[in-house]
Amino acid sequence: MPEGITGRELDKETHEELRGLSKETAERVGRHLVSAHLLEDTDPETALAHARFAARLGGRVGIVREVYGIFAYHAGDYRTASRELRTAMRITGRTDVLPMIADCERGLGRPERALDIAASEEAAALGVESAIELMMVVAGAYADTGDVQTALRTLEIPALRHKIDGRWQVRLWVAYADLLERADREDEARRWMTLAADADTEGLTDAAERLGRPAPAPAEAPVLEGDEQISVLDAFDPYAQDEQDGADDAEDGDAPVDAGADADAVETDDVDGTDDAAEAADDTEDDDAEVAEGDGAEAGDATVTAESADAADDPGAPESGTREESA
């Protein structure tokens, strides 16, 4: 454990959830959670071990199970991640982990289950940002089944062309660019990837690296210019550059706008069990309880959360094109 860790470094919300544990156990769990976060980038294997031990000590606390699930997800252990995140959702009632659970199903080679999750009642109640995250998972699930065109239509939502809470959804742009590339629309894919690299001043994506640029340095404010007038639609328009060049000449060489912008502990098997039959039974129970029934989600069903994304469309922003429905 890193030296000097007390557990008091945790945020207020996590501290509140840990109050259900004895003082000694809460402190131990807190220290392991802090250690996990501190080591996440430099020693992910040890970080995961800290998160696992925290879950063994405080396994009845939702946030502890959630943290372990997230670390397992990042480590590619999708079965453990799915189990822990589902447990966390049952304990806390928070559904914002639903996109990650759906992506775990993809990681386990079950894209149809990801589509079922997207058609569930829990998914319909997601907030805007979580709905967008789920749409990216749904698009990936369609692509996994070979239906790249439906995957593309799934991401053609208002958030693709408008800011959400004052921010461009750069991860959405990268996901869209990846699908365009799979559809052999390489020029469009590069334009969207370039937009993402220009707008991603926080290093949320690897867009810059994929274009051969250095990773973005931290910036206090977005580098974007032109606000809602950013030429997002130029990614669709093969003549946009010619028009821009003509406008530049007419303006006597003005530079174009650039989008740069213990009693508390649970049994070990409950947290980190390895019995395949038990896991299969757990999967079945979870699916019955949390996923809408059906043989599979059609394109229209899976995009139910796109309505949440519609609600974030800025009515004051200029129209940026006709939205294609995913149905």
DRENDO-835108 format. One record per residue (C-alpha): residue in three letters; x, y, z; residue number from 1. Coordinates in steps of 0.001 Angstrom, whole numbers. Each point is the difference from the previous one (the first is absolute). Last residue first. Layout:
! residues N
> rest,xx,yy,zz,nr
> ala,X,Y,Z,NUM
...
//
This chain:
! residues 327
> rest,xx,yy,zz,nr
> ala,-35145,2188,-37385,327
> ser,3184,1940,561,326
> glu,-1510,3294,-1042,325
> glu,2173,2312,-2063,324
> arg,189,3532,1365,323
> thr,-263,2725,-2589,322
> gly,2731,2583,125,321
> ser,1718,2417,2320,320
> glu,-2801,2264,1102,319
> pro,1343,3007,1847,318
> ala,226,-166,3784,317
> gly,-2646,1656,2131,316
> pro,-2081,-3118,406,315
> asp,3066,-1796,1472,314
> asp,-584,-3725,-379,313
> ala,189,-1501,3498,312
> ala,-3465,-1521,-199,311
> asp,974,-1852,-3159,310
> ala,2654,-1903,1993,309
> ser,-2687,-1327,2289,308
> glu,-2003,-1040,-3039,307
> ala,3097,-1861,-1225,306
> thr,-583,-2235,2977,305
> val,-2525,-2058,-1955,304
> thr,2616,-690,-2672,303
> ala,40,-3722,658,302
> asp,-3696,-325,-639,301
> gly,120,1620,-3456,300
> ala,2920,-2133,-1151,299
> glu,-1686,-3182,1159,298
> ala,855,-1349,3404,297
> gly,251,-3724,477,296
> asp,-2128,-3027,883,295
> gly,-1812,1873,2686,294
> glu,-92,720,3687,293
> ala,1253,3318,1339,292
> val,3187,-303,2005,291
> glu,385,591,3694,290
> ala,-1689,-2752,1943,289
> asp,-71,-2841,-2505,288
> asp,3509,796,-1265,287
> asp,1354,248,3504,286
> glu,-1454,-3344,985,285
> thr,1379,-1680,-3110,284
> asp,3451,1516,495,283
> asp,10,-1079,3634,282
> ala,-871,-3547,-994,281
> ala,2873,7,-2498,280
> glu,2330,1369,2639,279
> ala,-1001,-2692,2447,278
> ala,584,-2686,-2617,277
> asp,3407,1447,-843,276
> asp,1243,-31,3597,275
> thr,2763,2608,141,274
> gly,-1209,2349,2676,273
> asp,1475,3457,508,272
> val,-2491,2005,1961,271
> asp,-2500,-2523,1292,270
> asp,2648,-2720,126,269
> thr,2033,2096,2430,268
> glu,-2846,103,2497,267
> val,-1045,3484,957,266
> ala,1756,2321,2407,265
> asp,-1910,2340,2263,264
> ala,196,-2147,2977,263
> asp,3708,379,-1448,262
> ala,3958,31486,-39338,261
> gly,2229,-443,-2367,260
> ala,-2971,378,-2331,259
> asp,1891,2498,-2197,258
> val,-1655,3181,-1348,257
> pro,1603,905,-3304,256
> ala,2884,2500,-128,255
> asp,-781,3236,-1822,254
> gly,1759,90,-3378,253
> asp,-1925,2771,-1678,252
> glu,-3464,-1057,1089,251
> ala,-903,-1166,-3487,250
> asp,2925,-2418,-50,249
> asp,-1090,-1548,3321,248
> ala,-3556,-363,-1223,247
> gly,1211,-1901,-3045,246
> asp,2092,-2326,2170,245
> gln,-2991,-620,2254,244
> glu,-2188,-905,-2964,243
> asp,2632,-2436,-1276,242
> gln,320,-1521,3481,241
> ala,-3741,-542,337,240
> tyr,-375,-1754,-3338,239
> pro,126,-3577,1382,238
> asp,-2667,895,2609,237
> phe,-624,-2507,2805,236
> ala,2904,948,2251,235
> asp,-800,3584,-902,234
> leu,-3037,-508,2190,233
> val,2103,552,3092,232
> ser,1122,3397,-1214,231
> ile,10,1705,3359,230
> gln,-2852,2507,-46,229
> glu,-1135,-1045,3485,228
> asp,3066,1690,1512,227
> gly,2030,1636,-2813,226
> glu,3307,-741,1617,225
> leu,1021,-3108,1872,224
> val,3061,129,2250,223
> pro,-2041,-965,3032,222
> ala,1107,1595,3279,221
> glu,2580,-778,2659,220
> ala,1932,-2304,-2303,219
> pro,1891,-3179,828,218
> ala,2474,-864,-2775,217
> pro,-1399,-2036,-2864,216
> ala,1817,-3243,-926,215
> pro,2474,560,-2818,214
> arg,-1411,-436,-3508,213
> gly,284,-3082,-2193,212
> leu,-3703,-100,-851,211
> arg,-555,-2974,2276,210
> glu,1822,1867,2752,209
> ala,-2353,2958,-334,208
> ala,-3112,-2182,110,207
> asp,1086,-1930,3092,206
> thr,-2974,1257,1973,205
> leu,-740,1925,3191,204
> gly,3286,1892,-261,203
> glu,-1417,3193,1477,202
> thr,280,2290,-3042,201
> asp,-2095,-2306,-2160,200
> ala,-1466,2442,-2511,199
> asp,2730,-191,-2650,198
> ala,504,-3759,386,197
> ala,-3747,-610,-184,196
> leu,-381,2148,-3106,195
> thr,2931,-1850,-1569,194
> met,-1627,-3354,745,193
> trp,-3187,1262,-1645,192
> arg,1906,1088,-3091,191
> arg,2007,-3245,-98,190
> ala,-3152,-2109,71,189
> glu,-1546,2058,-2775,188
> asp,3016,-688,-2216,187
> glu,48,-3689,966,186
> arg,-3565,-910,-846,185
> asp,815,-3730,-204,184
> ala,-2881,-894,2351,183
> arg,2511,-1044,2646,182
> glu,1565,3449,-328,181
> leu,-3375,1618,492,180
> leu,-456,-2115,3126,179
> asp,3296,1199,1460,178
> ala,-879,3606,-818,177
> tyr,-3305,-338,1843,176
> ala,1738,-1363,3089,175
> val,2521,2844,-177,174
> trp,-2776,2577,-345,173
> leu,-1881,-1478,2955,172
> arg,3135,227,2112,171
> val,238,3671,-982,170
> gln,-3457,848,1310,169
> trp,382,3774,-304,168
> arg,-597,1808,3257,167
> gly,-2259,2841,1062,166
> asp,-2458,-2200,1870,165
> ile,-275,-2164,-3122,164
> lys,1376,1728,-3106,163
> his,-1650,-697,-3314,162
> arg,849,-2023,-3104,161
> leu,383,-3584,1242,160
> ala,-2096,820,3053,159
> pro,-3001,353,-2325,158
> ile,73,-3752,-802,157
> glu,1670,-1794,-2905,156
> leu,1633,-2565,2280,155
> thr,-2592,-2731,-545,154
> arg,34,711,-3729,153
> leu,3671,-1028,-113,152
> ala,-651,-3265,1833,151
> thr,-2923,-703,-2313,150
> gln,2418,316,-2927,149
> val,2657,-2123,1723,148
> asp,-2227,-3055,365,147
> gly,2726,-2653,371,146
> thr,-1203,-1370,3342,145
> asp,2846,1743,1818,144
> ala,-918,3193,-1858,143
> tyr,-3461,-185,1537,142
> ala,1576,-420,3430,141
> gly,2346,2921,-606,140
> ala,-2953,2209,-851,139
> val,-1706,-1135,3180,138
> val,3107,822,2049,137
> met,166,3479,-1539,136
> met,-3699,464,690,135
> leu,599,-985,3611,134
> glu,2557,2771,425,133
> ile,-2454,2477,-1526,132
> ala,-2680,-1128,2439,131
> ser,2456,368,2887,130
> glu,647,3605,-1036,129
> val,-3687,816,-391,128
> gly,-1349,-1611,3139,127
> leu,-1248,-3559,-6,126
> ala,-3684,-807,507,125
> ala,-488,-1915,-3258,124
> ala,2990,-2178,871,123
> glu,-1597,-1168,3221,122
> glu,-3161,-937,-1876,121
> ser,2007,-2357,-2221,120
> ala,583,327,-3759,119
> ala,3692,868,384,118
> ile,435,-3019,2261,117
> asp,-1430,-2247,-2723,116
> leu,2477,1466,-2506,115
> ala,2901,-805,2344,114
> arg,-1410,-3500,329,113
> glu,122,-378,-3798,112
> pro,3676,996,86,111
> arg,932,-3148,1952,110
> gly,3714,-565,-616,109
> leu,1031,518,3608,108
> gly,1395,3426,-872,107
> arg,-3341,907,-1537,106
> glu,-1731,-1002,3214,105
> cys,2510,2121,1901,104
> asp,-1021,2917,-2231,103
> ala,-3558,-351,1247,102
> ile,1196,88,3593,101
> met,2045,3119,-780,100
> pro,-3023,1705,-1533,99
> leu,-2072,-937,3092,98
> val,2409,1562,2496,97
> asp,-2136,3172,114,96
> thr,-2862,-2052,1399,95
> arg,216,955,3660,94
> gly,-2267,-2072,2216,93
> thr,2790,-217,2562,92
> ile,-6,-3667,974,91
> arg,-1453,-1468,-3207,90
> met,2264,2199,-2149,89
> ala,3065,-1030,2001,88
> thr,-871,-3659,-478,87
> arg,-378,515,-3747,86
> leu,3361,1801,-46,85
> glu,1710,-2801,1905,84
> arg,-1379,-2802,-2165,83
> ser,684,1809,-3281,82
> ala,3538,899,1052,81
> thr,785,-3538,1082,80
> arg,-1158,-1392,-3348,79
> tyr,1658,2851,-1920,78
> asp,3516,-481,1333,77
> gly,1523,2382,-2572,76
> ala,2126,1863,2539,75
> his,-2065,3169,-514,74
> tyr,-3120,-2008,794,73
> ala,1582,-1499,3112,72
> phe,827,3524,1192,71
> ile,-3581,1092,-636,70
> gly,-1437,-2998,1803,69
> tyr,2226,538,3022,68
> val,-1121,3625,155,67
> glu,-3646,-1032,-279,66
> arg,314,-2587,2739,65
> val,1423,2660,2307,64
> ile,-2672,2531,-1034,63
> gly,-2734,-2479,858,62
> val,1074,-841,3524,61
> arg,-785,-3569,1017,60
> gly,3382,-1217,-1257,59
> gly,1974,2089,2447,58
> leu,2926,-2250,883,57
> arg,-27,-2214,-3095,56
> ala,-739,3021,-2191,55
> ala,2990,1874,1424,54
> phe,2153,-3037,-733,53
> arg,-1091,4,-3648,52
> ala,630,3745,-355,51
> his,3497,-402,1459,50
> ala,727,-2929,-2351,49
> leu,-1218,2068,-2973,48
> ala,2427,2775,938,47
> thr,2798,-2559,244,46
> glu,-688,-1099,-3582,45
> pro,-490,3585,-1196,44
> asp,3468,1131,1133,43
> thr,759,3498,-1324,42
> asp,-3394,1178,-1215,41
> glu,-2295,-1502,2622,40
> leu,2481,231,2854,39
> leu,-1518,3049,1702,38
> his,-3554,-1195,-600,37
> ala,644,-3413,1497,36
> ser,1843,1497,2949,35
> val,-2968,2239,769,34
> leu,-2340,-2984,-74,33
> his,2339,-2046,2189,32
> arg,271,2757,2577,31
> gly,-3762,477,59,30
> val,-650,-3691,544,29
> arg,2357,-7,2972,28
> glu,-1559,3144,1454,27
> ala,-3518,-1346,-465,26
> thr,1008,-3238,1674,25
> glu,1316,1784,3071,24
> lys,-3014,2310,270,23
> ser,-2501,-2810,-417,22
> leu,-1780,74,-3349,21
> gly,-3186,1865,-874,20
> arg,2030,3211,41,19
> leu,1681,-1161,-3235,18
> glu,-2803,1496,-2086,17
> glu,521,3424,1536,16
> his,3757,-140,-590,15
> thr,-644,-816,-3673,14
> glu,-2179,3078,-372,13
> lys,2476,2246,1818,12
> asp,2914,-815,-2301,11
> leu,2787,-2292,1129,10
> glu,3285,1426,1303,9
> arg,-1009,-943,3528,8
> gly,1119,-3528,-808,7
> thr,3245,510,1929,6
> ile,2692,-502,-2666,5
> gly,3421,1223,1172,4
> glu,2085,-2611,-1790,3
> pro,-1501,-1800,-2979,2
> met,-1378,-3445,875,1
//
